[in-house]
Amino acid sequence: MPLDPQTISRFIPTGTLRASINVGNPILARRDAASGEPAGVSIDLARAFAERLGVPLELVVFDSAGKSVDAVTAEQADIGFFAIDPLRGQGIAFTDAYVLIEGAYLVRDESPLRDRAEVDRAGHRVTVGKGSAYDLYLTRELKQAQILRAPTSPAVVDTFLAEGTEVAAGVKQQLEADMRRLPGLRLLPGSFMVIRQAMGLPKGRGEAAADVLRAFVEEMKASGFVAEALRRHGIEGAAVAPPASGA
């Protein structure tokens, strides 16, 4: 169904759709090893949405979720790709999730910790990526353990090792990649949260624009676009989110 020009204009105050991209989460986006250009599921979705609107696309690339969120909240970007979180929701209107990702804990092989329920105890320090979805979540949930913040999500394990903290927390796939890179590490069983990755836009753009973006995400899930993008980019362990309730 064609979009009216007024709705389209809500997405492109500069005349170009500016998509905030976080290459700190390898499930969503990463820099291509050969070209250095960003590639991934979120870039594919951004291009598809720009084509839907019939407008040019500009990728605004950041190395952390926090910076990406700040850009959309401040309307320095028009759309973005984030984990749904109530704190972020103060300035961003979210779609429903398009991908589900696990958040996991990593420890050294010699650590006495064997279960994720043992993490939240006095004297334990948990390294997280500053401003990430699991930083926001664990800041609310952990009552006794102390949180230390690495500058970005990809830097979590290196910071955890350098600072000598007891636990690293992050996206399971990123932690698994670090385990292949660095010996002597293991994951605690299970996950401490399921991260619901969604699209979002500044709340000030209005409900009509937000509804257009929500409908686009539901169509991309239902059509198989998201599943094919995950396959094409070799992403394992992430699941296509179910349809939104009422969709």
C-alpha positions, 0 to 999 in steps of 0.5 A, a space after each residue: 500500500 503506497 505511503 502518503 508523502 506526509 508520513 514519509 516526510 516524518 522519516 526524512 527531515 534531512 531528505 535522506 533516511 539516516 539509519 543508526 548502525 551498531 557494529 558492536 553487536 555481530 548478530 546485527 552488523 559488523 564490518 566486512 573483512 575485505 571492504 571495511 563496509 558495514 554488513 549484516 541483518 540491520 543493514 539489509 533491513 535499513 536498505 529495504 525500508 529506504 526502498 519502501 519509502 523510496 528515499 536515499 539511505 545513509 548509514 550512521 555507524 557506531 561501535 556501541 549500542 549506547 552511542 547508537 541509541 543516543 543518536 536516534 534519541 537526539 534525532 541525529 538518526 531517523 531509525 535504529 536497531 536496538 534491544 527493547 528496553 524501558 529506559 531506551 523507550 523514554 525517547 524511542 518508539 520501538 517496533 516488536 522484536 525481529 530477532 531474539 538473542 541470548 545474553 550469557 555469562 562467561 567465566 575462567 575455567 578455574 572459576 568456582 562459579 557453575 551456575 548463573 544463579 551464583 553470579 549475584 553475590 557480594 564480592 563478584 564483579 561483572 563486566 558488561 558493555 557500557 550502555 548495552 541491553 544487558 548493562 541496562 538489564 543487569 543494572 536493574 536485576 543484580 542486587 549484590 554483584 558489582 557491575 564494571 563497564 567496558 567501553 563497547 560490547 566487543 571489548 567486554 572479554 578483554 576488559 574482564 581479563 585485564 581487570 581480573 573481574 569474576 564474570 563477563 556478560 554479553 551476547 552469547 555469540 560474541 562470548 563464544 567467538 571470544 572463547 575461540 580466540 582466547 583459551 581458558 574460558 567457559 560459559 555458564 549454562 543457559 542465559 540470563 536474559 533473552 534480548 529482543 532486538 527491534 527497530 525504533 525511531 524518535 518518539 517525536 516523529 509521531 504514532 503514524 510513522 511508528 505504525 509504519 515501521 512496526 508494520 514493516 518489521 512484521 512483514 519482514 518477519 512473515 515474508 522470510 526476509 529476516 530468516 534469509 538475512 540471518 542465513 546469508 550472513 552466517 548468523 547462528 544461535 539467533 532466532 526470528 522473533 514470533 509475530 507481534 500479538 495482534 499482528 
